[in-house]
């Protein structure tokens, strides 16, 4: 029995029959990937909807996702920008990383540092999911993470280092929009960089690291 319960908003026939079939195919592939790598022993409701404030999409990709609980994911697709089965699979795998961690690890992100690692883990699983299924059509978002140079990372670290233990911070500025001092998606970029460094330094992989406690990422990594 399927663990991913895909619920597609079909009001006004926003998604065509062909697109619904592609969404179901991508969801099945995501479930297969996660089930092969983890003890995926619980069910997840995945709602797929058209754009609606405040759930906006990444303008370059036409899609975004949000995990509200381990058993509830919402993915928004803007067909005016485009529809991609690959992008849906990629986004779903990212959000399933959040779902798995919340289901399996008895802690939540409290500080900015925690949230940076939380997102970094999801990006690394997203990246691995695409690579292991030989899907080359990756989102602009993932390409931006992969192509962030060391100069930009150093700039982000210099701006955020003193705030890493803060429990209150401007999420939209740090993780989404940026400003004159922080590049767009700074929190995600730093998370991707730090988790990748953690995997290398500890000779481990994302399938194990995704369940590591936040304190494991402290020290020379941060």
C-alpha positions in Angstrom: 0.0 0.0 0.0 1.3 3.4 -1.0 2.8 5.5 1.9 2.4 8.8 -0.1 -1.2 9.8 -0.3 -1.3 12.2 -3.3 -4.2 14.7 -3.2 -4.4 16.8 -6.3 -6.5 19.9 -6.3 -8.6 19.5 -9.5 -10.9 22.5 -9.2 -11.4 24.2 -12.5 -9.5 21.4 -14.2 -6.2 23.2 -13.3 -4.2 20.0 -13.9 -4.9 18.0 -17.1 -5.4 14.2 -17.1 -1.9 13.9 -18.5 -0.3 16.1 -15.8 -2.1 14.2 -13.1 -0.7 11.0 -14.5 2.8 12.5 -14.4 2.4 13.7 -10.8 1.4 10.2 -9.8 4.4 8.7 -11.6 6.7 11.1 -9.9 5.2 10.5 -6.5 5.6 6.7 -7.0 9.3 7.2 -7.9 9.9 9.4 -4.9 8.3 6.8 -2.6 10.4 4.1 -4.2 13.6 6.1 -3.6 12.8 7.0 0.0 11.6 3.4 0.8 14.8 2.0 -0.6 17.0 4.2 1.6 15.0 4.6 4.8 12.5 2.8 7.1 9.6 4.6 5.5 6.9 3.1 7.8 4.3 5.9 8.0 1.9 7.7 5.6 2.2 11.2 4.3 -0.5 13.4 2.8 0.9 15.4 -0.2 -1.4 18.1 -1.4 -0.7 19.6 -4.9 -2.3 22.9 -5.5 -2.3 25.9 -7.8 -0.6 29.1 -6.6 -2.2 30.9 -3.7 -0.8 33.5 -1.3 1.3 33.0 0.8 2.4 29.9 -0.9 4.3 31.4 -3.8 6.6 29.5 -6.2 10.2 29.9 -7.2 9.8 32.1 -10.2 12.4 30.4 -12.3 11.1 26.9 -11.6 7.3 27.4 -11.2 7.1 25.2 -8.1 7.7 25.2 -4.3 7.0 23.0 -1.4 6.4 23.3 2.4 6.3 20.6 5.0 3.9 21.4 7.9 4.2 18.1 9.8 5.8 14.7 9.1 2.5 13.6 7.6 1.6 16.8 5.7 3.3 18.3 2.6 1.9 21.0 0.3 3.4 21.5 -3.1 2.5 24.5 -5.3 2.8 24.4 -9.1 2.3 27.5 -11.3 1.5 26.2 -14.8 1.9 29.7 -16.2 5.6 29.3 -15.6 5.7 25.7 -16.5 4.9 22.1 -15.5 7.7 19.6 -15.0 7.4 16.0 -13.7 11.1 16.1 -12.8 10.7 19.3 -10.8 7.8 17.8 -8.9 9.8 14.7 -8.1 12.8 16.8 -7.0 10.6 19.0 -4.7 8.8 16.1 -3.2 12.1 14.4 -2.3 13.3 17.6 -0.7 10.2 17.9 1.4 10.3 14.2 2.3 13.7 14.8 3.9 12.0 17.2 6.3 9.1 14.7 6.9 11.5 11.9 7.6 13.5 14.0 10.1 10.5 15.1 11.9 9.1 11.6 12.1 12.3 9.9 13.2 14.4 12.4 15.2 13.1 13.7 18.5 14.1 17.3 18.1 13.1 20.4 16.2 15.1 23.3 14.9 15.3 26.1 17.5 18.2 28.2 16.4 19.2 29.7 13.0 22.0 27.2 12.9 19.5 24.3 13.3 17.3 25.7 10.5 20.3 26.1 8.2 21.3 22.4 8.7 17.7 21.3 8.4 17.5 22.8 5.0 21.0 21.7 4.0 20.1 18.1 4.7 17.0 18.4 2.5 18.9 19.9 -0.4 21.5 17.1 -0.2 18.8 14.4 -0.3 17.1 16.2 -3.2 20.4 16.2 -5.0 21.0 12.5 -4.3 17.5 11.6 -5.4 18.1 13.2 -8.8 21.5 11.7 -9.3 20.5 8.2 -8.4 17.7 8.2 -10.8 19.9 9.8 -13.5 17.5 12.8 -13.8 19.5 15.7 -15.3 16.7 18.2 -15.5 17.3 19.8 -12.2 15.7 23.0 -10.9 17.3 26.4 -11.1 17.2 26.4 -7.3 19.5 23.3 -7.0 21.8 24.6 -9.7 22.2 27.8 -7.7 23.1 25.8 -4.6 25.7 23.7 -6.5 27.2 26.8 -8.1 27.6 29.0 -5.0 31.3 29.9 -4.9 33.5 30.1 -1.9 33.6 33.9 -2.0 29.8 34.0 -1.6 29.8 31.4 1.2 32.5 33.4 3.1 30.3 36.5 2.7 27.3 34.7 4.1 29.2 33.2 7.0 30.7 36.6 7.9 27.2 38.1 8.0 25.4 35.3 9.9 28.1 33.9 12.1 27.2 36.0 15.1 23.5 35.1 14.8 23.7 31.3 14.5 22.5 30.7 18.0 19.5 33.2 17.7 16.1 31.7 18.1 14.5 34.7 16.5 15.6 35.8 13.0 14.2 37.2 9.7 13.5 34.0 7.9 12.5 35.7 4.6 15.6 37.8 4.5 18.0 34.9 5.3 16.4 32.0 3.5 14.4 33.6 0.7 14.9 37.1 -0.5 18.2 38.3 0.8 19.1 42.0 0.9 22.1 44.3 0.0 24.3 42.3 2.3 23.0 38.7 1.9 22.5 36.9 -1.4 19.1 35.4 -2.2 18.7 32.0 -0.5 21.6 32.6 1.8 20.4 30.1 4.5 19.9 27.4 1.9 23.3 28.0 0.3 25.1 27.9 3.6 23.2 24.8 4.7 24.1 23.0 1.5 27.8 23.9 1.9 27.9 23.0 5.6 26.2 19.6 5.3 28.3 18.7 2.3 31.4 19.5 4.3 30.0 17.5 7.2 29.5 14.4 5.0 33.1 14.7 3.7 34.7 15.4 7.1 32.9 12.5 8.8 33.1 10.0 5.9 29.3 9.5 5.9 26.4 9.9 3.6 23.2 11.8 3.5 21.1 8.7 4.3 22.8 8.5 7.7 23.4 12.2 8.3 19.7 13.1 7.8 19.0 11.7 11.3 22.1 13.1 13.1 21.3 15.5 16.0 21.9 19.2 15.3 24.7 19.3 17.9 26.7 16.8 15.6 27.1 19.6 13.1 28.7 22.0 15.5 32.4 22.5 15.9 34.7 22.8 12.9 31.8 22.6 10.5 30.2 25.8 11.7 
